[in-house]
Every structure is written in C-alpha cells, then in structure tokens.
Amino acid sequence: MLGEMWQFKGRYKILHITWFAFFLSFVVWFNLPPLATTVQADLNLTGEQIKTLAICNVALTVPARIIIGMLLDKFGPRLTYSLLLMYAAIPCFMFASAQNFSQLVIARLLIGIVGAGFVIGIRMVAEWFPPKEIGLAEGIYGGWGNFGSAFSAFTLAIFAGWLSFGAPGSGINWRGAIAATGIIAALYGVFYLFNAKDTPPGKVYRRPRSARGLEVTTKKDFWFLMFGSYCLNRCRTMFCNT
C-alpha cells in the first residue's frame, strides 16, 4: 500500500482529499491559540476570559460528534463533510467580526462543532479500504489531519502579521486570519462535494434503520460516558492554552 499511496486515483485519491478535509477542520478548530494574545490585547480581555474561550472551543465538540455521527449515517460522509466545512465559514466570520466577549463566546462555541469532522473521515476510509489496509489508511488520515492544529500554531501568527503590514495596531491582522481559515475550509467543502464519493464503484452505502445517538442503558455506562467526555475536554483545553 505504501508504494501505491502516492497515486492520486481510486481509493488513494479519496484518502488524500479526506485527510486534507480533516486537516482543514483542525486548522479552523485551533485558529485561536496562536492569535490569543493579539485578540486579548485588541479587545481588552482578561486572562480568565481567554481561558473561557479555550473551554468554549471544546464544549460542544463531544455532543457535536454524536450528532454528526447520526447525520453521517443518514446522508453519507461526502455530503456531511462538505457541509461541515462550508459551515465552518459562518462561525469564523462571526469570531472575526466580534466586538465584545459575549460575541466571541458564541462564535467559539459554534467553531467547536467543526472539531467533530474526525468521525466522518473514519467512516469514509473504512468504506474505501479493505480490512487489511484500514489500520494504515486511518493512521494516515488521523496523523495528517491532526497536524492541522500544529499548522495553525506555526503559520497563523505569521499570516496575521503579513495581513497587518503597513497598518500596525489596526486589528485586521487576527480578524483577517481567522476569516481566511473559514473561507478556505468552505471552498474546500465545495471541492470535496464534487470530488469525493461515499463508496467505491459497485458498493452500496449502508444506512442504519435508526439514526439515533448513543443509548446509555445503565448508570455505570452513563458515568463512564461523562468521565470520558470530561477527560477529552480537559485535554483539548490544556492543548489550547499552550
């Protein structure tokens, strides 16, 4: 598989365009940390308010993944991923145009939904690759996709600085950078819609009879679910604050 992976056709094309979709969803999801100090200074936010925004960034991600999973089962990964990427532009523009803390909080909560894109690509890869190659394919998808958070950290501050050239202190730097991540994600969503397919030729996408979310049947399972959600959110929050 490794030798064929560089071919941009068939299932390898689907793998590459899907991990890049995941990559962009993480670029959007983590577009605040590299610009946090600039946002704080521009809008006179306190340190506690910045921490609150970091928490808001992950607050809706876990429930969103359940809802996205339900939509994925019903509509398929191609349409679901495309619409999620197009949706990303809305909260990015809301955040980029925010004038107070309350507006930032609402936008950040909505941006957290974009972090649910991970589950879509896992299903897409599973549809396109045989069992003996799924592990490696999903590793490639997850590895390159998660790199989107690091890419944001490496590049967004530089990009924001480039946008502010000749107009220091204008505030357009971080706003333009945040908005740009949403625009790029939305454009790629359109590209993904017309270039991806749910299944290989001859294979039918199987939809479940019920699109309900997780069913918790015991108190023990409920507390395990709550504990897992708490741990995930704490890890995401710690990462956002670094």
VOSE-710638 format. One record per residue (C-alpha): x, y, z; residue number from 1. Coordinates in Angstrom, 3 decimals, padded with zeros to 6 digits. Layout:
BEGIN
       c1       c2       c3   k
        X        Y        Z NUM
...
***
This chain:
BEGIN
       c1       c2       c3   k
  000.000  000.000  000.000   1
  002.803  002.420  000.840   2
  004.117  002.273 -002.709   3
  000.682  002.928 -004.182   4
 -000.276  005.606 -001.672   5
  001.190  008.408 -003.787   6
 -001.172  007.659 -006.633   7
 -003.924  010.242 -006.782   8
 -006.622  007.940 -008.040   9
 -009.153  005.460 -006.754  10
 -009.197  004.894 -003.012  11
 -005.906  006.741 -002.585  12
 -007.443  009.885 -004.018  13
 -010.288  009.567 -001.516  14
 -007.782  009.074  001.303  15
 -005.783  012.177  000.360  16
 -008.693  014.541 -000.161  17
 -010.296  013.254  003.057  18
 -007.263  013.674  005.305  19
 -006.898  017.191  003.925  20
 -010.537  017.874  004.834  21
 -009.749  016.723  008.372  22
 -006.580  018.837  008.312  23
 -008.573  021.963  007.445  24
 -011.172  021.245  010.123  25
 -008.363  021.258  012.698  26
 -006.867  024.426  011.251  27
 -010.229  026.087  011.851  28
 -010.765  024.474  015.244  29
 -007.389  025.622  016.553  30
 -007.166  029.018  014.863  31
 -007.414  030.908  018.177  32
 -004.372  029.776  020.264  33
 -001.661  031.321  018.032  34
 -003.604  034.611  017.958  35
 -004.912  034.612  021.534  36
 -002.580  037.317  022.855  37
 -003.411  039.595  019.938  38
 -007.153  039.077  020.429  39
 -006.754  039.702  024.156  40
 -004.906  042.966  023.614  41
 -007.189  044.207  020.846  42
 -010.432  043.638  022.772  43
 -009.023  044.259  026.265  44
 -009.844  040.765  027.515  45
 -008.694  039.367  030.830  46
 -006.699  036.182  031.219  47
 -009.776  034.421  032.606  48
 -011.785  035.414  029.558  49
 -009.168  033.938  027.238  50
 -009.278  030.699  029.249  51
 -013.060  030.719  028.953  52
 -012.775  030.983  025.173  53
 -010.440  027.980  025.199  54
 -013.045  025.993  027.120  55
 -015.789  027.123  024.745  56
 -013.641  025.843  021.884  57
 -014.221  022.251  023.033  58
 -017.502  022.498  024.952  59
 -019.738  021.371  022.077  60
 -017.305  019.039  020.337  61
 -018.303  015.823  022.108  62
 -022.086  016.222  021.650  63
 -021.439  017.503  018.127  64
 -019.593  014.296  017.250  65
 -022.631  012.282  018.273  66
 -024.938  014.451  016.157  67
 -022.508  014.451  013.223  68
 -022.351  010.668  013.501  69
 -026.125  010.482  013.187  70
 -026.071  012.751  010.132  71
 -023.209  010.710  008.711  72
 -025.233  007.513  008.946  73
 -028.169  009.155  007.199  74
 -026.542  011.276  004.490  75
 -023.100  009.711  003.975  76
 -019.584  011.103  004.502  77
 -019.320  013.079  001.252  78
 -022.265  015.371  001.906  79
 -021.714  015.542  005.681  80
 -018.041  016.536  005.412  81
 -018.752  019.031  002.652  82
 -021.494  020.774  004.628  83
 -019.405  020.814  007.820  84
 -016.529  022.541  006.015  85
 -018.890  025.048  004.413  86
 -020.487  025.668  007.799  87
 -017.040  026.482  009.249  88
 -017.039  029.821  007.453  89
 -020.047  031.057  009.460  90
 -018.585  030.937  012.990  91
 -015.182  032.041  011.674  92
 -016.742  035.210  010.270  93
 -018.696  035.666  013.500  94
 -015.493  035.453  015.523  95
 -013.573  037.682  013.129  96
 -016.228  040.399  013.353  97
 -016.862  040.125  017.113  98
 -016.710  043.346  019.115  99
 -017.154  042.025  022.644 100
 -016.586  038.966  024.807 101
 -020.130  037.631  024.502 102
 -019.896  037.545  020.712 103
 -016.540  035.772  020.958 104
 -018.020  033.116  023.249 105
 -020.927  032.356  020.909 106
 -018.644  032.143  017.884 107
 -016.156  029.938  019.712 108
 -018.861  027.530  020.813 109
 -020.008  027.188  017.218 110
 -016.443  026.710  015.954 111
 -016.086  023.780  018.343 112
 -018.604  021.883  016.222 113
 -016.067  021.821  013.370 114
 -013.881  019.596  015.540 115
 -016.422  016.821  015.015 116
 -015.120  016.217  011.497 117
 -012.855  013.409  012.653 118
 -015.632  010.814  012.749 119
 -016.669  011.493  009.153 120
 -013.343  010.629  007.609 121
 -013.007  007.454  009.672 122
 -016.214  006.172  008.080 123
 -015.111  007.293  004.610 124
 -011.778  005.484  004.896 125
 -013.475  002.347  006.206 126
 -015.792  002.330  003.172 127
 -012.946  002.603  000.666 128
 -010.210  000.371  002.075 129
 -010.187 -003.409  002.624 130
 -009.789 -004.712  006.195 131
 -006.089 -005.462  005.801 132
 -005.368 -001.811  004.890 133
 -007.859  000.073  007.103 134
 -005.468  000.487  010.036 135
 -002.739  002.102  007.964 136
 -005.200  004.218  005.977 137
 -006.885  005.527  009.123 138
 -003.466  006.176  010.662 139
 -002.559  008.331  007.664 140
 -005.918  010.073  007.830 141
 -005.675  010.753  011.561 142
 -001.989  011.659  011.586 143
 -002.031  014.201  008.775 144
 -005.406  015.514  009.846 145
 -004.321  016.211  013.414 146
 -001.311  018.079  012.037 147
 -003.757  020.869  011.202 148
 -003.580  022.090  014.805 149
  000.206  022.351  014.616 150
 -000.026  024.021  011.214 151
 -002.247  026.721  012.744 152
  000.281  027.293  015.500 153
  003.147  027.562  013.012 154
  001.556  029.734  010.351 155
 -001.429  031.793  011.504 156
  000.580  034.287  013.517 157
  002.875  034.819  010.532 158
 -000.094  035.170  008.199 159
 -001.774  037.631  010.567 160
  001.413  039.659  010.700 161
  001.535  039.726  006.925 162
 -002.048  040.987  006.791 163
 -001.210  043.836  009.185 164
  001.772  045.044  007.156 165
  001.560  048.786  006.772 166
 -001.308  049.063  009.247 167
  000.033  048.120  012.698 168
 -002.498  048.036  015.509 169
 -005.472  048.150  013.167 170
 -006.782  044.808  014.412 171
 -007.325  043.489  010.886 172
 -004.477  041.028  011.285 173
 -006.127  038.452  013.562 174
 -009.575  039.103  012.137 175
 -008.376  038.526  008.586 176
 -006.501  035.373  009.552 177
 -009.495  033.858  011.367 178
 -011.831  034.716  008.490 179
 -009.370  033.268  005.961 180
 -009.410  029.843  007.639 181
 -013.197  029.764  007.285 182
 -013.096  030.838  003.640 183
 -010.524  028.183  002.744 184
 -012.494  025.481  004.576 185
 -015.733  026.465  002.820 186
 -014.117  026.474 -000.624 187
 -012.608  023.080  000.037 188
 -016.025  021.863  001.152 189
 -017.344  022.665 -002.326 190
 -014.363  020.877 -003.876 191
 -014.940  017.834 -001.663 192
 -018.615  017.715 -002.569 193
 -017.836  017.325 -006.268 194
 -014.760  015.093 -005.980 195
 -015.496  012.585 -003.227 196
 -017.781  009.549 -003.343 197
 -019.260  007.670 -000.408 198
 -018.243  004.231 -001.637 199
 -016.163  002.574 -004.357 200
 -017.898  001.657 -007.625 201
 -020.248 -001.267 -007.146 202
 -020.528 -000.890 -003.383 203
 -023.713  000.420 -001.784 204
 -023.530  002.780  001.192 205
 -025.390  001.055  004.001 206
 -027.523  003.311  006.144 207
 -028.837  002.133  009.520 208
 -032.555  001.787  010.119 209
 -032.301  004.182  013.047 210
 -030.204  007.365  013.219 211
 -030.469  007.728  016.977 212
 -027.431  008.641  019.046 213
 -025.744  006.595  021.734 214
 -028.109  004.751  024.040 215
 -026.956  004.549  027.649 216
 -028.776  001.760  029.440 217
 -027.156  001.726  032.910 218
 -025.989  004.279  035.470 219
 -022.485  002.818  035.238 220
 -022.343  003.420  031.468 221
 -023.669  006.949  031.986 222
 -020.893  007.881  034.405 223
 -018.251  006.274  032.189 224
 -019.528  008.361  029.266 225
 -019.480  011.545  031.348 226
 -015.977  010.792  032.639 227
 -014.679  010.153  029.125 228
 -016.192  013.395  027.852 229
 -014.679  015.319  030.767 230
 -011.199  013.873  030.159 231
 -011.342  014.665  026.441 232
 -012.438  018.236  027.073 233
 -009.712  018.755  029.682 234
 -007.050  017.510  027.274 235
 -008.312  019.766  024.486 236
 -008.456  022.755  026.857 237
 -004.902  022.184  028.081 238
 -003.690  021.973  024.481 239
 -005.474  025.195  023.544 240
 -003.839  027.027  026.435 241
 -000.322  026.050  025.480 242
***
